[in-house]
Amino acid sequence: MAIKAFLEQRQGHIVQSGIPQCSRPTIPGVMSQRACTYYGARWVLAPVRNSTHIVHAPADCAYYGQNVRKKNYLILSTDMNEKDVIFGAHEKLERCIEEAAKIFPEHSMIFVYSTCTSSQIGEEIKWVVEKVKEKVQKPIIPVEVPGFGGFSQSDGHHIAQKAIISYLSEYCKKESTQPFSVNIIGEYNVAGETRVIKKLLEKIGIEVICSYTGDCDADLMQKSTSAALNLLVCKSSGLLLAQFMRERYSIPFVDVSFYGLSNTVNSLKKISKFFGIEHKVEMVISEEYEKIRDKLEKYKKKIFGKKAIILLGGSRIGFMAGAFKEAGLEICVCGSQFGCNIDYETARFELPSALFIDDFNCAEIEEILLRIEPDVFIGGTREWYLAHKFGVPFLVFPQETKPYACFEGFLNMCEDLFKEIHAPVWRLI
């Protein structure tokens, strides 16, 4: 009876038409693929350069938070133990912040995270931060992200944005607007994406000042207040910041995506229209497409009509569904770990007849693999080895080797899809 009730609850999360139930806590008993709020905050803040990161927690949280998108980032821990949990550890945190400031004098700011353990015993990290700020003489930003602060990493994205906002509010004043300049928000330079986006925008005469947080440090944050426009790439990890900068610094923002040719072209046109330089864009689009056309057609012929499953993070499903569809894939299943209504509506526009699934779990993925028998599975590292066990080629996203953004990135993506689908090893299965 309990299993029947559980399956009935999951029905609304798996739908063939419309959008699934989403933005809800995981149903008890489901082995969710979601990460915690702390990891969600690390996803946003870890790439900030020249900054010290201290987690007020047992050592395990530092270990968990050091690897973000397959990259290792330095993070320090107060190493809370049983005695600290019983008697409190605010003095230990004070010493840790002061010591870290001496060890890394070149760092411009310090992020201090509180996770489940320190939050459960009521450690006041904001009070500690205020207490040591005068001694340390550099900005210290508290980031309160206990696991119970939300039901997925998406909540951590929001808390991390608020941490950046608190820094901007206190330390960054509005500078005079720099013409033909933008910031990119929600772009993390996973495999060099920021470089190719910057290169493309420079071709139409636009300068990128700061990319939050893939190409970001304290100086760039200060300069970012002079941008004429913000480009919002990821709503989940950037919308709050974009809205804040619009209200505080009068910098408008537009939604853009540089994944897929159509998305890239539409975004370039949107940006050029804002700056009144539409005449430059058509020529650049034509030049960039000519560079990749022949190779692109070769790969698209080889992957056209292949059945695919895409299970990704929140804001990615909409624009990535369009990009993979443009590559020629037939997308049978689309899902997200923490997508919201807007994400699924965008994806449904691209995929009117695909099966949608929210907050998927291993058992459901196995069942889908058996029933759909896809030619390729596109997802995160958690699903990688599961797909291979079922003999299904897998493309990991966010990718690890080459940029997938803009024209050259789209060619890279199609090439990788071709290599995965047609790898000789699959003939042995």
N, C-alpha and C positions, 0 to 999 in steps of 0.2 A: 504493500500500500504506500509505503514511504517512497519507494522508487517511482511509483506511478505519479505521486504528487510532485516529485522532483522533476520528472520529465514534462509534466504539464506546465511547470514554471518556466522551463527552458524553451517551450514552444514559441513564446513571444520574442525570444532572442534569436531565433532562426527562422527567417521568412523568405519566401520566394517572390513576394511582391511587397511594395511599400518599404518602410524602414523598420528595422528591429527595435525592440525595447533596448534602451541604452542609457548611459550616464547613471547607472545604478550600482549599488554594492553587489559583489559577487554572491550568488546563492550559496548558502552554507553547504558544504559537501563537495562543491565543484573544485577540481584542481586547476585553478585559474593560472593563466600565463602572465598575469599582471605583476609589475614590480611595485615597490612601496613609494611613499611620498618622498622619503629621503633620497632614493635613487633618482626620482624625477627631478629633484632640485640639483643633484649632481650632474644630470644630463645637460642642464642649462648653464650651471656656474663653473663646472670643472675646466672648460677651455679658457676662462679669463686669464690672460697672461700676467706675469709679475704680481701674483697675488698668493697669499698664504691661506691654506684651508685647514681648519682645525675642527675635528668632530669630538664633541663632549659626550663620550659613550665608551662602552667596552671596545677592545681592540678590533673585534670582528667587524664593526661598522666601518672602520677605516679600510679594512681589507675589501669589504663589499663595495665601498665607494671609490676605490682607486682606479678601477678599470671601467672606463666609459667609452662605448663604441669601439671596443678592442684597443683603446689607447690607455696607457698607464699615466695617471696624474698623481703628483705628490700630495698626500693628505696626511696630516698629523692627528694623533689621538691622545686624549687624556687617559686612556686605558682605565676606565672605571672598574673597580673591583667590588667585592662583597662589602668591604668596610665603607667604601664610598657610597654605596647604595643605602646603607643603614644610617650613616652619620652625615651624608652630604659631601659634595666635592667642589664647592665653588672656589675654595682657596687653591685647589689643584688646577682648576681652569685658569685662574688668575696667573698662576706661575707659568702655566703652559703658554698663555698668550704673550707674556713678557719675554719668556725664553725664545719663543719663535720669532718675535720681533728682532731680537738680538742676532739670531742665527741667519735671518734673511733680511738684512737691512735694506737691500735693493728692492724688496717688494713694496708696492704702493698701497696695498690694502689687505685686510685680513677678513676672511669669512669664518664665522663660528657657527657650526651646526649643532642643534640638539636633536637627538633621536629618541627612540622609545624609552630607554632606561632613564636617561636624565630628565625627560619630561614627566615620566610617571612619578618620580620622587619630588617633582616640583622645583628643579634647579632653575634659578632665575638668570638665564644667560644675558638678558638685556641689562639687568642690574650689574652683573659682573663687567659687561662691556663698558658701561658708563663709568664704573669704578677705575678701570685700568686705562681708559682712553687718554687721560692726561699724561700718564707715564709713557705710553707707547708712542704717542705723537704721530699716529697715522689712522686713517679711517678703519673702523672695525664694524662689520655688518653682521648682526645676528640673523640666523636662518633657522627658524623653529619648524622642524619637519619630523615630528614623531610619526610612526607608522599609522597610529590611530587618527592622524590629522586629515585623513582622506581615504578613499577606497582604491586609489590607483596612483600610478606615477604622474598622471595628469594633474592631480592636486599639487604635487611637488613642483611641477612646471609653474603653476600659478604663484606658489610661495616664493620660488626663486625670482620670478619677475618682480614681485613686491620688494624683495631684497635689493634688486638693482634700482628700483624706483626710489627706495629709501636713500640709497647712495646718491643718486642724481639729485634728489630734492635737497639734500644737505650740502653737497659739495660742488655741484655743477650749475653754473649760472648760464643764462641765455647769451650766446654770442651772436654777432650780426650774421644774418643769413648769407650763406655762400651760394652764389648762383650755380645752377646745373650740378647740384650735389645731392646725394642720397645716403641714407643708412639702410642696411638690410637687417631685418629683425626676424629671428627664428631660423637662421642659417648657421650651421655648425661646422662647415668646412671638413666634412668627414673624410673625403678622399680628394681634396683639392677643388671642391665645388666653388668656393669663394673666389679662387683664382680665375676660373673660366667665366664666372658671372661678371667679375670686375673687368676682365679683358673685353667682354662683349659690350658692356655699358660704356667703357672708355671709347669704343669705336663709334658710338653715337654721341660722344661728347659729354658723358655723365661721369662724375667722379664719385666713387664710393668712399665715404669717410670712415664709417665704423660698421662692422658686421657683428650683430649681437647673436651669439658670443664667439663665433668661429674665428673672427679676427678682431680681438677686443682687448683693451687694457684701460687703465685709468685715464691716460692722456686722450685716447680715442673717444672714451665716453664723454669727456669734457668737450672735445671738438664736435661730437655728434649733435650737440645742441644748435649748431650752425647749419645743419642740413636743410635743404629746401623741401625735401620729401622723404618719407619713410616707405620702404618696400616691405610689406608684411608677407613673409613666406610661409610661416607656420602659425596658425591661430592658437593652437593649444599652448605653445610656448612663447608667443609673442604678442597676442592681442592686447593684454593688459598694459604692456609697455608702450605699444603703439598709441593706445588711447591716452595714456598719461602724457606722452610727448606732444600729442596734439593739443591737450588742454594746457599743459605747463609752458611749452615752448612754441605753440602755434605751428607745429609741423604736421601737415596732413599726412595721411597714409593711404596706400592703395594695396589691395590684395594682388599678389603676383605668384606665378610659378614658372620655374625654368626647366621643368621636367617634361619632355615631349616637345615636338616641333610646334604644334598648335599653341600649346601653353606659352612657349617661349616667344613666338611671334606676337600673340595677343598681349603678352606682358610688355614687350618692347613698344608696341603701338600705344599702349596705355600710358607708359612712362613718357614717351616722346610727345604725346598729345598734351600732357601736363606742362611740359617745358616748351611746347610750341616748336618742336624741331622734327615734325613728321617727315619732312623731305629727306632727312638723312637715313631714316630707318629702312625704307624699302630697298635702298641700295645695299645696306649692310646685310639685310636678310637674304637677298639674292646671292651676295658674295659667300656668306657662310654656308648656305645650302649647297652651292656649287662645289664647295670643298669636300663635302661628305657624300654627295648624291650617288656616285657610282658604287662605292663600298656599301652604302646604306641599302640600296636596292638589292644588292647581292645577299646581304644578311636577311632582309625582310622576306625575300622569296623562300629562304630556308626555314623560317619560323612561322610563316603565315598559316593561320588556321590551327596552330597547336593549342591544345586545351591547357588552361592555366588556373591555378588557385593563387589568390593573393591575400595574405593575412598580415596586416601591418599595424603601425601605431595610428593614433587618432586622425590628425589632419591630412595624413599622407594618402589615405585611401581614395579620396576624390580625384586629386590631380594625377596620382600615380596610375589609377585605373585608366584614365584618359591616355596616359603615355604608353602603357603596355598595350592598350587596345590599338593605338596608332602604330605600334610596332608590328601588329598583325595577329596578336594572340586572341584566342577566344576565351574570355574570362568566365569561367563557370561558377566560381565561388569567390566572394569578396568579404573580408571580415576585418575587425579591428579589436584590439585589446581594450581600448578606452575611447572609442569614437563617440561623438555627440550627434544630435539630430542633423545639424548643418553638414557634418562630414558625410553622413549616410545619404542625405538628400543629394549632395553633389555627386557622390558615387552612383546613386540610382539613376541620375540623369545620364550618366555614361553607360550604365549597365542595366537596362530596363528588365531583363529577364534572368539575371544572375541570382544565385542563392546568397543571401546575406546572413552573416552570423556575428553576434557581438559577444565579447568576453569568452572567446572559444577556449576549449580545454583539450587535453591530449586524446581522450576517448572520442570526442567528436571529430577531431582531425583524422584519427585512424579510420573512422567510419566513412568520412568523406573521401579519403584516399582510396578506399576499397570500392566505393560506389562510382566515383567520378573517373578514376584511373587517369589522372592528368598527365600531360607530357612534361610539365614543369610546375614546380611549387616555388612561389616567391614569398619570402617571409623573413623573420628575424632569426638570430642564432639558436633560439630555443627549439625551433622546429626543424633545424637543419638536419640533424642526425636521424630524427624520426622519419623524415622524407627519404633519406638514403636507405634506411632499413626496409622501406617499402619499394625500393628500386626506382624512386622518382627523382629526376634531376632537380637540383635546388639552386635558386639564385638568392643570395643573401642581400637584404636591403634594410638599413643603410649598408651600402657596399663598402669594401675594404681596400680596393686597389686603385680604381680610376674614377674620375668624376663622371657622373651621369647627367649633369646639368647642361643646359644650352645645346647648341648644335653638335659640338664635338662630343659632349657627354652622351647625347642620344645615340650617336654612332657607337660609343663604348658600350652602352647598355645593350644595343642590338647584337653587337659582337659577342658579349658575354652570354646573352641568351642562346645564341647560335652554338657557342662552345659547350654550354651546359647540356643543351638538348641533344646535340649530336656527338657528345663525347663517346669514344669507342667502348668504354667500359659498360655502357648500358646494353650493348649487344650480347654481353655475357649473361644477362639476367633473364 
